[in-house]
């Protein structure tokens, strides 16, 4: 269904759907943040590569077992630290996944790990509550960035300022309790935002991350269609996908390989800009 009767500003493309409806959006100005020192693109990213080796489940389990005992003792709020990449010189693309974590997210993480690709996950509080902390711990351990996607996916412009704060703070606390990370970015459900939401996000220290490439994977549950849309992303893009859909997860491996063949570097949102984007600002691409 469409979000009606509420004036809001949104970004171009369709919107994420956590078992909810979707609507239409219009373009927004993007933020501008300087990049950092460049890092040489790996040789493997210059030409088509052979199919990557499968992730060794035993090696992964051993690595995670070594990491996880330390998590309960982690009580301070760490912030995400981007790698030193200069996306003004590299062909960077930020792959983003909304609405998880869910039962398919671990398979997606396997595919990303096999290609050493980093992504950003905009997580929903009630999904964290249902899934438990282990998936988030793996995301953080493997260098992915976490973003706040509210507690239960409402349209933020339809809420009071107190309601918006509750949605965001509750999810911030859930992530902090699981992994000790203070998220610095968020994505408004459906891409729906307005000036009041922007002020709330500024007060909470969260940048609003939208997108310029929408795979419309919530509607078109076809891996080939999702693949076709994603691989057209120009450098500097933020690509919208959802890790709760099996067809999207199936589209990711060939999509990664195709973009690697074009010389792309897979970065998190903060790495795309060189540092955490400014709180309250709206960002659609670099």
C-alpha positions in Angstrom: 0.0 0.0 0.0 1.1 3.6 -0.3 1.8 6.0 2.6 -1.0 8.6 2.2 -2.1 11.8 3.9 1.3 12.6 5.4 3.5 15.3 3.7 7.0 14.0 3.5 10.2 14.2 1.4 11.6 11.0 0.1 14.3 9.8 -2.3 13.8 8.5 -5.8 12.9 4.8 -6.3 10.7 2.4 -4.4 10.9 1.7 -0.8 11.9 -1.0 1.6 9.0 -3.3 2.6 9.2 -5.2 5.8 6.1 -7.2 5.1 4.5 -3.8 4.6 3.4 -1.7 1.7 5.5 0.5 -0.6 5.1 3.8 -2.3 6.8 6.3 -4.6 9.6 8.7 -3.8 11.2 11.9 -5.3 14.8 12.9 -5.4 16.6 14.7 -2.6 19.9 16.6 -2.3 22.8 14.6 -1.3 25.5 15.3 1.3 29.1 16.1 0.5 31.9 14.7 2.6 35.5 14.6 1.7 37.3 11.4 1.0 40.5 10.0 2.6 43.8 8.7 1.3 43.5 6.2 -1.6 44.4 2.6 -1.3 45.5 0.6 -4.4 42.7 -1.5 -5.9 43.5 -5.2 -5.5 44.6 -6.9 -8.8 41.7 -9.3 -8.5 39.3 -6.3 -8.9 40.8 -5.4 -12.3 39.5 -8.3 -14.3 37.0 -11.1 -14.2 38.0 -13.6 -11.5 37.4 -17.3 -11.3 34.6 -18.4 -9.0 35.6 -17.7 -5.4 36.3 -20.6 -3.1 33.5 -21.6 -0.8 33.6 -20.3 2.8 35.0 -23.0 5.0 32.3 -23.5 7.7 34.7 -25.0 10.2 37.2 -22.1 9.8 34.4 -19.6 10.1 33.0 -21.3 13.2 36.4 -21.3 14.8 36.9 -17.6 14.1 33.5 -16.6 15.5 34.0 -18.8 18.5 37.2 -16.9 19.3 35.4 -13.6 18.9 32.1 -14.1 20.6 33.2 -14.8 24.2 34.5 -11.2 24.4 31.1 -9.6 23.3 29.2 -9.8 26.6 32.0 -8.0 28.3 31.9 -5.2 25.7 29.9 -2.4 27.3 31.4 0.8 25.9 29.9 2.1 22.7 32.4 1.9 19.9 31.8 3.7 16.6 32.3 2.3 13.1 35.8 3.1 11.7 35.9 3.2 7.9 38.9 1.9 6.0 41.3 4.5 4.5 39.8 4.6 1.0 39.5 7.5 -1.5 36.3 6.9 -3.5 37.0 10.0 -5.6 39.7 7.8 -7.2 38.3 4.3 -6.8 35.2 2.9 -8.5 33.3 2.5 -5.2 29.8 1.2 -4.7 28.0 0.9 -1.4 25.7 -2.1 -1.3 23.0 -1.7 1.4 20.6 -4.2 2.8 17.4 -3.3 4.7 15.0 -5.0 7.1 17.1 -7.8 8.6 18.7 -9.6 10.2 16.9 -12.7 9.2 17.4 -16.3 8.4 18.9 -15.5 4.9 21.4 -13.0 6.2 24.0 -15.6 7.1 24.0 -17.0 3.6 24.5 -13.4 2.3 27.4 -12.9 4.7 29.0 -16.0 3.3 28.9 -14.7 -0.2 30.3 -11.3 0.8 33.1 -12.9 2.8 34.1 -15.2 -0.1 34.7 -12.0 -2.2 36.0 -9.8 0.7 33.2 -7.4 0.0 31.9 -5.0 2.6 28.3 -3.8 2.9 26.0 -1.8 5.1 23.1 -3.4 6.9 20.2 -1.2 8.0 18.7 -3.3 10.8 15.3 -3.4 12.4 15.0 -3.7 16.2 12.3 -6.3 16.3 14.3 -8.4 13.8 17.3 -8.3 16.1 15.1 -9.3 19.0 13.9 -12.3 17.0 17.3 -13.3 15.5 19.5 -12.8 18.5 23.0 -11.2 18.6 25.1 -13.6 16.7 24.4 -12.3 13.2 25.2 -8.8 14.3 28.4 -9.9 15.9 29.5 -11.6 12.7 28.7 -8.4 10.7 30.8 -6.3 12.9 33.6 -8.9 13.1 33.8 -9.0 9.3 33.9 -5.2 8.8 30.4 -4.4 7.7 28.6 -1.3 8.9 25.4 -1.2 10.8 22.6 1.4 10.4 19.4 2.0 12.3 16.2 1.2 10.4 13.8 1.8 13.3 12.3 -0.7 15.7 9.3 -1.9 13.7 9.4 0.0 10.4 6.9 2.8 10.6 6.7 5.8 8.4 8.6 8.4 10.5 6.8 11.5 9.3 3.5 10.0 10.6 4.9 9.9 14.2 5.3 12.5 16.9 8.8 13.7 17.7 8.6 11.5 20.8 7.5 8.5 18.7 10.4 9.0 16.3 12.9 9.2 19.1 11.5 6.0 20.7 11.8 4.1 17.4 15.4 5.1 16.9 16.7 4.9 20.6 15.2 1.5 21.2 17.1 0.1 18.2 20.3 1.9 19.1 20.1 0.2 22.5 19.5 -3.2 21.0 22.5 -2.9 18.8 24.7 -1.5 21.5 23.7 -4.3 23.9 24.5 -7.0 21.2 27.8 -5.7 19.8 28.8 -2.5 21.7 28.4 -0.4 18.6 26.9 3.1 18.5 25.3 3.4 15.0 26.0 6.7 13.2 23.7 6.3 10.2 20.0 5.4 9.7 17.6 4.8 6.8 14.0 6.0 7.1 11.5 3.3 6.3 10.1 3.8 2.7 12.6 6.6 2.3 10.0 8.8 4.0 11.5 11.9 5.8 10.8 15.5 6.3 12.3 18.5 8.2 11.0 17.3 11.5 12.6 13.9 11.1 15.8 15.5 10.0 16.0 17.6 13.2 15.3 14.5 15.3 18.1 12.6 13.5 20.5 15.5 14.0 19.7 15.5 17.7 20.3 11.7 17.8 23.6 11.9 15.9 22.3 9.9 12.9 22.8 10.7 9.2 19.9 9.9 6.9 21.1 7.5 4.2 18.8 7.1 1.1 19.9 5.7 -2.3 20.3 6.4 -6.0 19.9 2.8 -7.3 16.8 0.9 -6.3 16.7 -2.7 -7.3 13.0 -2.8 -6.5 13.7 -6.3 -5.1 10.8 -6.2 -2.7 8.4 -6.1 -5.7 10.2 -8.1 -8.4 11.2 -11.3 -6.7 13.4 -12.4 -9.6 17.2 -12.8 -9.2 17.9 -11.9 -12.8 15.9 -8.7 -12.6 17.6 -7.7 -9.4 21.0 -8.5 -10.9 20.3 -6.4 -14.0 19.4 -3.3 -12.0 22.2 -3.6 -9.5 25.1 -4.0 -12.0 24.1 -0.7 -13.7 25.1 1.2 -10.7 27.6 4.0 -11.5 30.6 4.6 -9.3 29.7 6.4 -6.1 26.3 4.7 -5.9 24.3 3.6 -2.9 22.3 0.5 -3.9 19.1 -0.5 -2.1 18.4 -4.2 -1.5 16.8 -6.3 1.2 18.4 -9.3 2.8 15.0 -10.7 3.9 14.2 -11.9 0.3 15.6 -15.2 -1.0 15.7 -13.9 -4.6 17.8 -11.0 -3.6 20.3 -13.2 -1.8 20.5 -15.4 -4.9 21.2 -12.4 -7.0 24.2 -11.2 -4.9 27.0 -13.6 -6.0 26.7 -13.0 -9.7 26.2 -9.3 -9.1 29.4 -9.1 -7.0 31.3 -11.0 -9.6 30.1 -8.7 -12.4 30.9 -5.5 -10.5 34.3 -6.9 -9.6 35.0 -7.6 -13.3 34.3 -3.9 -13.9 36.9 -3.0 -11.3 34.5 -1.9 -8.5 35.4 -1.7 -4.8 32.7 -2.7 -2.4 32.6 -0.2 0.5 30.3 0.7 3.4 28.4 3.9 3.4 30.8 5.7 5.7 33.7 4.5 3.6 32.0 5.9 0.5 32.2 9.3 2.0 35.5 8.9 3.8 34.0 9.2 7.3 30.6 9.1 9.0 28.2 11.4 7.2 26.9 14.5 9.1 24.0 13.9 11.5 20.6 14.9 10.1 21.9 15.3 6.6 20.3 13.3 3.7 22.6 11.3 1.4 21.7 9.5 -1.8 25.1 8.9 -3.5 28.7 10.2 -3.4 
